[in-house]
Amino acid sequence: MSTLSVVVVGYGDEPDLPACLAAIRRELAEGDDVVLVDNGVTALPDLTGVRLVTAPGNGGFADGCHLGADATAGDVLVFVNSDAVIGPGALDAMRSAVHDPGVGLATGLVVMADDPAVVNAAGNPVHFLGISWAGGFGEPSSRHQAPRDVASISGAFFAVRRTVWEELGGLDRSYFLYHEDADLSLRCWLAGLRVVFTPTAVAEHAYAFAKNPHKMFLLERNRLVTVLTSYPTPLLRRVLPALLVTEPLLLVMAVAQGWAGPKLRSWVWLVRNATAIRARRQRIQAQGGSWELVASHLDSRIHQEVTSTPAAMAFLNALLARYWSTVRQERP
């Protein structure tokens, strides 16, 4: 049986961390271990049976995941959010899911901690414009009891074989927070490995969507970096015309919703870091891969339920779906 290392990254006030660690300890098999990466936890809980790694500073979620992975030796890495509590059998379900050599990443059924009958995320869709959202959000968890391939893991609870983690380079540290799970998943598909949803691996998540200027900046910056670097050239050529049209529309929406500044800063960041973006693209695309396989897992419509959407979204979705259906059929 593969050994398993669980990584939890903590920062700031962590009221759910004691329950998170206790649930993990109960599920560990012989040879498994768990590490807590302290990115600046206000008050550490009981760490009996938990290895502590103290980060030199808060390098973000992705950096914390790398620190935890580097401090462990398990064949399988499982990442659990510090405000998530895994259920019975969850770790073994993850271990089994990534045992398949054709699977690169596995994500669990993440439900709302205050109502476990309701989904927080059951694998995340990714739109061809790079937008990603919590799949199945708000739906009954009973609708999501069948394993399936998904576009993206949820960063709240996922697993990967260590060899795959090292092959893909793990989560990109430069993302700091947000969208790094979608980027890793798309690079996994590009490598020809599946991303799967494992409903028997359940975690209750104390989820609350918080929209703030820094978050919106990171979401937009990281989304655009993913599209510009992780999309193979035939796919990027198909996406760019739609991206050039929709980016000004997103700015209009940002003005209406009060986050125009972060949106503009994401564009400025891209211009100022063009050299680094080109280098990242060259590094990822040098590994090769099938653009059709990646494209086959991208959505043509944006149908997230976490935030309110403009009334014109239905019309825009129809146009985007028509465009995507057309350009996917074009020869490379």
VMD Tcl script that draws the C-alpha trace (Angstrom):
set ca {
  {0.00 0.00 0.00}
  {1.29 3.45 -0.89}
  {2.36 5.63 2.00}
  {0.60 8.94 2.27}
  {1.68 12.38 3.49}
  {-0.96 14.97 4.34}
  {-0.06 18.66 4.08}
  {-2.01 21.41 5.83}
  {-1.05 25.08 5.40}
  {-2.08 27.47 8.17}
  {-2.15 31.25 8.39}
  {-3.64 33.77 10.83}
  {-6.57 32.83 13.05}
  {-7.39 29.16 12.55}
  {-10.46 28.21 14.59}
  {-11.05 25.03 12.57}
  {-7.44 23.82 12.59}
  {-7.72 21.60 15.73}
  {-10.66 19.70 14.22}
  {-8.88 19.53 10.85}
  {-5.75 17.92 12.32}
  {-7.67 15.60 14.64}
  {-9.69 14.21 11.72}
  {-6.54 13.62 9.69}
  {-4.78 11.83 12.55}
  {-7.73 9.46 12.90}
  {-7.47 8.48 9.23}
  {-3.72 7.87 8.97}
  {-2.56 4.34 8.23}
  {0.77 2.85 9.24}
  {3.58 4.70 7.46}
  {1.45 7.79 6.79}
  {2.21 11.20 8.26}
  {0.85 14.72 8.48}
  {2.66 18.06 8.43}
  {1.40 21.51 9.34}
  {3.10 24.37 7.53}
  {2.97 27.45 9.74}
  {2.72 30.47 7.43}
  {1.92 32.67 10.42}
  {-0.70 30.92 12.54}
  {-1.83 33.16 15.41}
  {-2.10 30.34 17.97}
  {-0.92 26.80 17.26}
  {-3.19 23.96 18.43}
  {-2.18 20.61 19.93}
  {0.36 19.15 17.49}
  {0.56 15.62 18.88}
  {1.40 13.35 15.96}
  {1.83 16.32 13.62}
  {5.14 17.52 12.21}
  {5.49 21.30 12.23}
  {7.27 23.21 9.47}
  {7.70 26.91 10.15}
  {7.84 28.99 6.99}
  {10.36 31.86 6.91}
  {7.48 34.13 5.88}
  {4.04 33.96 4.35}
  {4.82 32.88 0.79}
  {1.20 32.01 0.07}
  {-0.70 28.77 -0.24}
  {1.30 27.28 -3.11}
  {4.63 27.96 -1.42}
  {3.33 26.43 1.80}
  {2.27 23.31 -0.08}
  {5.78 22.94 -1.48}
  {7.35 23.35 1.96}
  {5.08 20.64 3.30}
  {5.71 18.29 0.39}
  {9.47 18.76 0.72}
  {9.33 17.90 4.42}
  {7.60 14.55 3.86}
  {8.35 11.31 2.04}
  {4.97 9.68 1.34}
  {4.32 8.18 -2.09}
  {1.04 10.11 -2.23}
  {0.55 13.73 -1.23}
  {-2.83 14.90 0.07}
  {-3.52 18.58 0.62}
  {-6.27 19.61 3.03}
  {-7.36 23.17 3.74}
  {-6.88 24.24 7.34}
  {-10.63 24.95 7.64}
  {-11.70 21.57 6.26}
  {-12.48 18.40 8.22}
  {-12.17 15.13 6.31}
  {-14.64 12.30 6.80}
  {-14.09 8.61 7.55}
  {-12.31 6.78 4.76}
  {-11.44 9.98 2.91}
  {-7.67 9.44 2.86}
  {-7.95 5.83 1.72}
  {-10.33 6.93 -1.05}
  {-7.78 9.48 -2.23}
  {-4.97 6.94 -2.00}
  {-6.95 4.53 -4.15}
  {-7.94 7.20 -6.71}
  {-4.38 8.17 -7.58}
  {-3.15 4.57 -7.57}
  {-4.35 4.39 -11.18}
  {-1.28 5.32 -13.29}
  {-3.53 7.14 -15.77}
  {-4.72 9.51 -13.04}
  {-2.62 12.52 -12.16}
  {-4.83 14.38 -9.69}
  {-7.85 13.48 -7.56}
  {-10.20 15.88 -5.81}
  {-12.76 15.04 -3.15}
  {-16.38 15.96 -2.49}
  {-16.14 19.19 -0.50}
  {-19.37 19.99 1.33}
  {-20.45 22.93 3.46}
  {-19.49 22.49 7.10}
  {-22.75 24.09 8.30}
  {-24.83 21.85 5.99}
  {-23.01 18.74 4.73}
  {-25.96 17.93 2.45}
  {-24.94 20.91 0.31}
  {-21.96 20.98 -2.05}
  {-19.15 23.47 -1.75}
  {-17.16 21.97 -4.65}
  {-17.43 18.70 -6.56}
  {-14.55 19.25 -8.94}
  {-14.17 22.65 -10.55}
  {-15.13 23.61 -14.12}
  {-12.80 25.83 -16.14}
  {-14.12 28.10 -18.89}
  {-12.06 28.47 -22.06}
  {-11.36 32.07 -20.98}
  {-9.64 30.63 -17.91}
  {-12.39 31.45 -15.42}
  {-12.86 28.69 -12.85}
  {-15.48 28.23 -10.15}
  {-16.66 25.82 -7.47}
  {-18.40 22.99 -9.31}
  {-21.85 22.06 -8.06}
  {-21.86 24.89 -5.51}
  {-25.13 24.97 -3.55}
  {-26.43 21.73 -5.05}
  {-27.44 18.69 -2.97}
  {-24.43 16.47 -2.37}
  {-26.64 13.50 -3.28}
  {-26.37 14.60 -6.93}
  {-22.61 14.13 -6.87}
  {-22.07 10.52 -5.87}
  {-20.52 9.18 -9.07}
  {-16.79 9.42 -9.85}
  {-15.97 11.29 -13.05}
  {-13.29 13.24 -14.84}
  {-13.28 16.97 -14.10}
  {-11.46 19.97 -15.53}
  {-9.90 20.95 -12.21}
  {-9.33 19.91 -8.65}
  {-10.46 22.01 -5.73}
  {-7.47 23.27 -3.77}
  {-9.43 22.63 -0.58}
  {-8.89 18.86 -0.79}
  {-6.88 17.00 -3.40}
  {-4.31 14.25 -3.88}
  {-1.42 13.54 -6.23}
  {1.31 10.94 -6.48}
  {4.63 12.46 -5.50}
  {6.16 11.49 -8.84}
  {3.43 13.41 -10.68}
  {3.80 16.39 -8.34}
  {7.50 16.52 -9.14}
  {6.97 15.96 -12.86}
  {4.47 18.83 -13.08}
  {6.41 21.08 -10.73}
  {3.52 21.24 -8.26}
  {1.49 24.36 -7.66}
  {3.11 27.50 -9.05}
  {4.58 29.45 -6.12}
  {4.32 32.74 -8.04}
  {0.50 32.57 -7.96}
  {0.62 33.11 -4.16}
  {-3.12 32.46 -3.79}
  {-6.04 31.53 -6.06}
  {-6.32 29.72 -9.38}
  {-3.19 27.65 -8.79}
  {-5.40 24.55 -8.57}
  {-6.88 25.22 -12.04}
  {-3.44 25.86 -13.51}
  {-2.00 22.65 -12.06}
  {-5.00 20.69 -13.35}
  {-4.70 22.02 -16.89}
  {-0.99 21.19 -16.90}
  {-1.92 17.71 -15.70}
  {-4.32 17.24 -18.63}
  {-1.63 18.63 -20.94}
  {0.69 15.90 -19.67}
  {-1.91 13.31 -20.67}
  {-2.98 12.45 -17.11}
  {-6.57 12.50 -15.90}
  {-8.04 14.72 -13.20}
  {-10.76 12.85 -11.33}
  {-13.53 13.58 -8.84}
  {-13.71 11.06 -5.98}
  {-17.05 11.39 -4.15}
  {-16.18 8.91 -1.39}
  {-13.45 11.28 -0.19}
  {-15.56 13.82 1.70}
  {-14.42 16.95 3.52}
  {-16.59 19.45 5.36}
  {-15.37 22.96 4.59}
  {-16.04 26.10 6.62}
  {-16.40 28.06 3.38}
  {-17.18 31.75 3.03}
  {-16.57 33.64 -0.21}
  {-14.76 36.89 0.50}
  {-14.33 39.46 -2.24}
  {-11.63 42.05 -1.61}
  {-9.39 44.11 -3.92}
  {-6.28 41.97 -3.42}
  {-8.21 38.75 -4.05}
  {-9.73 40.11 -7.25}
  {-6.29 41.21 -8.45}
  {-4.81 37.76 -7.80}
  {-7.75 35.95 -9.39}
  {-7.55 38.00 -12.58}
  {-3.76 38.05 -12.80}
  {-3.43 34.32 -12.21}
  {-6.25 33.45 -14.61}
  {-4.61 35.42 -17.41}
  {-1.18 33.96 -16.66}
  {-2.68 30.47 -16.92}
  {-4.29 31.19 -20.29}
  {-1.17 32.85 -21.71}
  {1.27 30.19 -20.54}
  {-0.47 26.86 -19.96}
  {-2.62 26.83 -23.11}
  {-0.89 25.12 -26.06}
  {-0.45 27.36 -29.12}
  {-3.39 25.95 -31.17}
  {-5.66 26.46 -28.16}
  {-4.32 29.93 -27.35}
  {-4.87 31.04 -30.95}
  {-8.50 30.05 -30.67}
  {-9.01 31.73 -27.30}
  {-7.20 35.04 -27.86}
  {-9.86 36.72 -30.09}
  {-12.54 36.04 -27.48}
  {-10.21 37.14 -24.70}
  {-9.51 40.48 -26.42}
  {-13.24 41.11 -26.74}
  {-14.28 40.03 -23.25}
  {-11.50 41.69 -21.26}
  {-12.94 45.22 -21.82}
  {-16.38 43.84 -20.92}
  {-14.96 42.43 -17.69}
  {-13.52 45.86 -16.93}
  {-16.99 47.38 -17.35}
  {-18.35 44.78 -14.93}
  {-15.46 45.49 -12.54}
  {-16.33 49.21 -12.59}
  {-19.96 48.42 -11.80}
  {-19.00 46.08 -8.95}
  {-16.25 48.25 -7.49}
  {-13.08 46.33 -8.37}
  {-11.87 48.18 -11.45}
  {-8.56 49.06 -9.76}
  {-7.54 45.42 -9.20}
  {-8.61 44.55 -12.73}
  {-6.44 47.29 -14.23}
  {-3.53 46.31 -11.98}
  {-3.70 42.76 -13.33}
  {-3.17 44.11 -16.86}
  {-0.31 46.32 -15.71}
  {1.32 43.37 -13.97}
  {1.16 41.30 -17.16}
  {2.87 44.04 -19.18}
  {5.60 44.57 -16.60}
  {6.29 40.85 -16.30}
  {6.11 39.93 -19.98}
  {9.59 38.39 -19.93}
  {8.71 36.08 -17.03}
  {5.45 35.12 -18.73}
  {7.24 34.20 -21.95}
  {9.76 32.12 -19.99}
  {6.99 30.28 -18.15}
  {5.20 29.58 -21.42}
  {8.35 28.22 -23.05}
  {9.02 25.97 -20.08}
  {5.50 24.50 -20.00}
  {5.02 24.13 -23.75}
  {8.43 22.48 -24.18}
  {6.93 19.44 -22.47}
  {4.45 18.97 -25.32}
  {0.94 17.61 -24.99}
  {-2.42 17.50 -26.75}
  {-4.29 20.79 -27.06}
  {-7.43 18.85 -28.01}
  {-7.34 16.95 -24.71}
  {-7.10 20.18 -22.74}
  {-9.80 21.88 -24.86}
  {-12.17 18.95 -24.39}
  {-12.39 19.72 -20.67}
  {-13.01 23.46 -20.97}
  {-16.53 24.84 -20.57}
  {-18.18 27.03 -23.20}
  {-20.47 28.74 -20.68}
  {-19.85 30.48 -17.36}
  {-22.37 29.13 -14.87}
  {-20.88 29.74 -11.44}
  {-23.26 30.40 -8.53}
  {-20.87 31.82 -5.93}
  {-21.23 35.49 -6.94}
  {-23.94 37.47 -8.67}
  {-23.63 37.78 -12.43}
  {-24.82 40.61 -14.71}
  {-28.19 40.28 -16.42}
  {-26.40 40.26 -19.78}
  {-24.49 37.08 -18.88}
  {-27.04 34.81 -20.59}
  {-26.54 36.68 -23.87}
  {-22.75 36.69 -23.50}
  {-22.76 32.98 -22.64}
  {-24.70 32.22 -25.80}
  {-22.19 34.14 -27.91}
  {-19.21 32.50 -26.20}
  {-20.69 29.03 -26.59}
  {-21.31 29.63 -30.30}
  {-17.79 30.96 -30.77}
  {-16.21 28.04 -28.92}
  {-18.21 25.48 -30.85}
  {-16.99 27.04 -34.09}
  {-13.29 27.51 -33.36}
  {-12.84 24.06 -31.78}
  {-13.62 22.53 -35.16}
  {-11.01 24.55 -37.03}
  {-7.85 22.81 -38.19}
  {-4.67 23.72 -36.26}
}
mol new
graphics top color blue
foreach p $ca { graphics top sphere $p radius 0.5 }
foreach p [lrange $ca 0 end-1] q [lrange $ca 1 end] { graphics top cylinder $p $q radius 0.2 }
display resetview
